[in-house]
Amino acid sequence: MLWQAKKLTITEMMILLLCLFLFAERTCGYGDHPCSDYKKLSEADRAATYQKLMRKSDSRRSWKEHWYRFVGKAGDKIASMEGDGKGCLMNPSCGAKFPGYLMKKHPGNLQPGTNFEATVCFSKGKTCCAKTQRIKIMKCKDFFIYKLPRSCLKRGRYCGTGIEKKPDCDKKKLLFGLSKTYAAKSCKEIKELRKDAESGVYWMNKTNPIQVYCDMETEGGGWTLVYSYIFTNFRSFRSGSNSLTPRPNWPVSDQYANIPISTEAPKSETDLNALDFKIWKKLGHEFMVKSNINHHIACKEGTGSLVEFKQGSLNCRIIKNIANKCHNYVPDQLILHSAGNPAQSTLGPDLIRSQSSSFLKEYYYFEASTRTRNWPTHDPCRTNNLNHRTDVARPRGNIYIRE
Ligand SMILES: *[C@@H]1O[C@H](CO)[C@@H](O)[C@H](O)[C@H]1NC(C)=O
């Protein structure tokens, strides 16, 4: 025994006992022990999840074989295969082309001060263990250190267990609605997932991706544009030759509603088109009408429904007063058989205000025929009259749907 061979001073004895206590059966020199004389590997790009190729390498001449400890953003251990031999780090990891990690699970139950030989794999392309290298692992009090030689593989690098924190790594959420792959269900869904989404064109419908325009501002946004129209004879508004154009493929009399049908989603408020009417109800049941000649309104269903094309009551509210007259009035019913239509034909949904004292109570009538004497009413005073604005350069209207 050591103390029999040599007479020790009290201080030397104390140090020896302390060392024995800390490092079990390790020989305890008076010089530096690896557990207090290691180099730190702390770079954030050494984390296994750092997946940008940075041409980092531990094969340079400046790398010296030494005891190393992983700290900070690099992680607290060397990376390892998950389980035993399953899963491997793919290029790039820890900023390197050939990421290195333990071939087996990281040992957990080493005695402090003992060291352990282990194998590091360097993966290359799809090969998990293209090159291997022997290293040593030592358990210190509550951390591990590793004796790492210069990487045998050019551009090989020892990866740590650190997890790279990205500001928002939820790719799906970021890209939602922005590509066919991440097509959304509706504008509402996009707005719910991305509060900062702006009005514009987005991808919708994963099965058959199409582009739609979303209003992301009005009343919380989430409105899908389904219809953009103009008038066929705005200057003679009350003549039979005046109608909306184009018209959606909603179920109206083909005999009288002689206006071209669109089934292509409008990409803006001035892109004259209409989304296939069968899809409207899949986007929701609330609708909003915006026109630059009549007030903007939004309606929830009562017993009536626009998307189901069903007569009945509506609960409408004003969104914005546009016309100069009759501010804050809204319709309260949807009817389909407007007065004067031949053979009771339906030529488009008709939004009326049932309490109006006039005989005809039309507020918005989406009429699409130049064959009857009727015309597409846009009357804020809900009396089927010419109370709309007449001073706008390009009179038009839009319908939006929301869940
Ligand atoms: C998506 O497209 C398919 C195929 O055109 C259609 O059947 C379906 O109704 C659409 N769904 C929605 C929610 O737009």
The ligand as a MOL file (V3000), in Angstrom:
LIG
                    3D

  0  0  0     0  0            999 V3000
M  V30 BEGIN CTAB
M  V30 COUNTS 14 14 0 0 0
M  V30 BEGIN ATOM
M  V30 1 C -62.4320 19.4160 -52.3610 0
M  V30 2 O -62.3880 18.9930 -53.7040 0
M  V30 3 C -63.1470 17.8350 -53.9680 0
M  V30 4 C -62.8780 17.4350 -55.4130 0
M  V30 5 O -63.1440 18.4940 -56.3000 0
M  V30 6 C -64.6210 18.1220 -53.6870 0
M  V30 7 O -65.3770 16.9730 -53.9210 0
M  V30 8 C -64.7620 18.5520 -52.2540 0
M  V30 9 O -66.0890 18.9050 -52.0000 0
M  V30 10 C -63.8590 19.7370 -51.9450 0
M  V30 11 N -63.9420 20.0600 -50.5360 0
M  V30 12 C -63.8210 21.3020 -50.0310 0
M  V30 13 C -63.9650 21.4290 -48.5710 0
M  V30 14 O -63.6190 22.2740 -50.7210 0
M  V30 END ATOM
M  V30 BEGIN BOND
M  V30 1 1 1 2
M  V30 2 1 1 10
M  V30 3 1 2 3
M  V30 4 1 3 4
M  V30 5 1 3 6
M  V30 6 1 4 5
M  V30 7 1 6 7
M  V30 8 1 6 8
M  V30 9 1 8 9
M  V30 10 1 8 10
M  V30 11 1 10 11
M  V30 12 1 11 12
M  V30 13 1 12 13
M  V30 14 2 12 14
M  V30 END BOND
M  V30 END CTAB
M  END
